[in-house]
């Protein structure tokens, strides 16, 4: 009797498994129905109805819940802007695929982004990548956190589906030799080199005499890799150019107090601090730098918390003088009409300006759509062929173009040095795209206005 | 015991037939994860359900197994099949080394120690360059032209069905081991230790040795599940492998299903994994961790009304329907207090 009951229960459990997951996959397969599509992609019902299931599906895997949810939602909005540009008609906008509705080489077919949530969990990123591929997406984009982009892109590689990564910055992503993976954002390797070059520029032109460097980093994939790259460039190139590397300070991902770390940095007394930090921790650091009177000559931030406009909101005038790599600054809006146009669309959705990662995710959709259009087919290999061999026009980036090298890295860095001046992000280097001159060195905290 | 075996065989047979009817990758993915976590639950059940030593750090052995096979493949192209075995041996050794001193601790203190050990191991892996530290290991994938034989040797399949059978095979072996253990002399010794440490010693059971034997089996099985998980996901880092979340998931699903019973983990996993997958797909983008909230609510309800877990509910229904009182003592559970 008992065994019968146990078996019955097990069967019920299995049925439960099948029914529940089966239902959801079936619903997903019915995505062609207008109402369903509209809810899933957040688009309008009219748009979806016009599509009538004849859309080209692109899968986007993002952290829509979990610790990075706030960022994930912004990235989703950026991708939706790209979808609007591609699917709508904007005759005055000088951008690929903007003038006509849909993809002209595919008879005006529209694109449809299907969003999936990975919650910042690599296992779920893989599961979602598979689910999207099963739903028939032509390409994948995402996944923000490098640790989630890795398994998701490995899955894409297994199935031979192109994966265009927007903003994940770990250099390890493009070191895996994947055939179907490319990344738009500059990686921490390229940023490290840019930081040293910027310091050389400051030394030559502003006579600030920056010699010693220290790195403060969060003890996770992003931070550790950034630190390794800072050390690599120092050892290979910049040691011989007069710099001295003093050491690094690591802090835990769940840090709540950075007193000890700030004291360690103060003892080292570096001229420049490289920070690989997220918004919560960089805010803590800056507050403690002020309290402890830490005044390096410059602080340069890897792509992370500094680029989030919340940095200025959190710190007010204390945020001035901090600098870092970024792919976007609002100061460029006046000189770049295309950027201004998409920024206005983005502001309608999020009530804030674009930031670096959001712009890079926007670019990932534009690149995928452009490649599909140029390939004139939905064949993965044909699309990948275009992605690998084409220089994409990207008027929304200060660099103006995107071109992938053999490893899949965008070699025309979209990033430049920005510095916060009077609580506004200003481009300060390279000179040809600068909107202001650099403020160096840091004044004493008591002398700040 | 015989009834148990029959039920196990029927269960495995059903699982083995499922992939013939189910073609959806989403469902098959849920089944693979379900089986991996059910295996982990079985492993945890040995040390906690049978021997009564509550471990909150089983992610450590899971991670060690995953790392051993992944590192050997990543650095030396050694087949994960060999890596799995080595991982199990290493995990068992680490299980013994860390448990020997901590088995002196009792109750909550042992649980805290296991938690701390898992955290220490995680930090070691984060800063250990040889295992790629915090960057994690992306397992090199085979070209799409790889032969089936290569795929078996390097344990990489683009299809889901082989994964269902691999994880089902491991689960089946583990469940038979657990069934054997439960009814063996060692199983009775472990239960005696669980019920009263002092009484067990007084009748001549070497409690330390038997707890260590249980830990060896438990950690080795966890490591095997870890290796399969790593090959399945193709990426591991210390944050995902050694996380408290993994340890807790193992504990929760076993407690939900029924602690101390070999069917507990599979029942718990069969509810938890689909619940988690389904709620994420349906509610992803709206709510945060709704699956865990529902799961938490289930745990609270079960602990309040039926501490033996779902298997305990089956038991009580059976008792009620047959009007028999007292049961046959086959369903074991940690219901002391």
Interface residues (C-beta under 8 A of the other chain):
Chain A: X1 X2 X3 X5 X6 X7 X9 X10 X11 X13 X14 X16 X17 X18 X20 X21 X22 X23 X24 X25 X28 X64 X65 X66 X69 X76 X115 X116 X117 X119 X121 X122 X123 X124 X126 X127 X130 X131 X133 X134 X147 X150 X151 X154 X155 X157 X158 X159 X160 X170 X172 X176 X177 X178 X219 X220 X221 X223 X224 X225 X253
Chain B: X3 X4 X6 X7 X10 X11 X14 X15 X18 X22 X24 X25 X26 X27 X29 X30 X31 X33 X34 X126 X127 X133 X134 X135 X136 X138 X139 X140 X141 X144 X158 X233 X234 X235 X237 X239 X240 X263 X266 X267 X270 X271 X273 X274 X275 X277 X278 X280 X281 X282 X284 X285 X286 X287 X288 X289 X310 X311 X314 X315 X317 X318 X322 X328 X330 X331
